[in-house]
Amino acid sequence: MPASLVLVGAGKMGGAMLAGWLDAGLDPAATRVIDPNPAPEIAALCAARGIALNPASREPAAVVVLAIKPQGLEAAAPGLSGLLGPDGLLVSILAGKTVADLRARLPEAGAVVRAMPNLPASIGRGATGAVASSDVTDAQRALADALLAASGHVEWLEAEAAMDAVTAVSGSGPAYVFHLVEALAEAGVAAGLAPETARRLARATVTGAGALLEASPLEAAELRRNVTSPGGTTAAALDVLMRADGLTALMREAVAAAKDRAGELAG
Ligand SMILES: NC(=O)c1ccc[n+]([C@@H]2O[C@H](COP(=O)([O-])OP(=O)(O)OC[C@H]3O[C@@H](n4cnc5c(N)ncnc54)[C@H](OP(=O)(O)O)[C@@H]3O)[C@@H](O)[C@H]2O)c1
């Protein structure tokens, strides 16, 4: 954990990350939180752990984590002056804001790590893509990795251009899985189940399959093959899902649409 950290924006994601860092050993006395209207839970957490909330101090920190809404960057930027010293690292989770955008708004920013977490990061089970600017040192990258890993799995990318694809796969991905639950439940109703029964079965099936995938060393394809007896019921369903215009083709189209949209929204 860094020697000193400032969290700017303690909303859903920032607040959850803060809780994860404290569990991972971040020193509360070396932590500052800036949020003009903190939620009561954040104010209570800061008071209980001795974290400075909206302090007057503008002393530079080893790491500044930006977790405000992307559209708030311009308004927030002047208030961040002084927090980033020459050796400081900026970690941003702002969707669509490139390293160049961040540097344009925050002239003091040197070393920058840009990260894209996803919703399950709020319960420590996220999938985060991250990219480091060329001037990020190995030590800074290790610090950023530790901070991001407190929210779940982290993938480091070589090129920032891959960020739109990360947004389309893991950033938006939880919604695709939620929709899978909806579709499975709807198909269950069409097959004759009561709606509530279908909903509960679909939900438990997806969460159970996810837990099994996590617990198993096997790849998803192998787990699928292991439950598919030739000529059986699962094989009959997979013949439909895996045909040329099936789920793979649809998912490719969906991810491409999300990636294109991420590119349009950037800036
Ligand atoms: N939620 C996700 O699943 C997710 C996934 C990937 C990336 N992200 C990124 O995470 C960032 C935060 O998202 P979120 O869902 O956590 O949003 P959020 O709940 O709205 O949190 C943002 C927080 O920043 C505060 N804030 C606003 N202006 C500020 C300022 N000038 N200085 C300090 N704090 C300020 C907000 O206060 P007010 O409420 O009073 O405005 C709010 O508490 C976004 O940039 C988003 O792109 C989120």
The ligand as an ORCA input file, in Angstrom:
! r2SCAN-3c Opt
* xyz 0 1
  N     -19.853      2.098    -11.091
  C     -19.238      1.322    -11.958
  O     -19.627      0.185    -12.222
  C     -18.007      1.807    -12.697
  C     -17.297      0.946    -13.528
  C     -16.148      1.398    -14.178
  C     -15.729      2.700    -14.002
  N     -16.452      3.529    -13.202
  C     -16.009      4.898    -13.061
  O     -15.945      5.210    -11.713
  C     -16.183      6.602    -11.542
  C     -17.100      6.786    -10.360
  O     -18.335      6.093    -10.614
  P     -19.373      5.842     -9.449
  O     -20.402      4.931     -9.989
  O     -18.649      5.492     -8.195
  O     -19.986      7.333     -9.321
  P     -20.614      8.049     -8.053
  O     -21.232      7.058     -7.143
  O     -21.432      9.198     -8.564
  O     -19.317      8.619     -7.298
  C     -18.669      9.820     -7.621
  C     -18.431     10.575     -6.326
  O     -17.591     11.710     -6.586
  C     -18.152     12.826     -5.892
  N     -17.703     14.086     -6.486
  C     -18.308     14.867     -7.400
  N     -17.543     15.954     -7.659
  C     -16.438     15.849     -6.897
  C     -15.274     16.662     -6.730
  N     -15.118     17.822     -7.395
  N     -14.322     16.241     -5.870
  C     -14.476     15.108     -5.192
  N     -15.557     14.305     -5.295
  C     -16.528     14.657     -6.154
  C     -19.632     12.592     -6.040
  O     -20.367     13.420     -5.170
  P     -21.877     13.868     -5.609
  O     -22.672     12.603     -5.611
  O     -22.272     14.831     -4.558
  O     -21.763     14.468     -6.976
  C     -19.721     11.100     -5.712
  O     -19.712     10.872     -4.312
  C     -16.751      7.108    -12.863
  O     -15.804      7.912    -13.500
  C     -16.997      5.877    -13.673
  O     -16.692      6.084    -15.038
  C     -17.565      3.108    -12.529
*
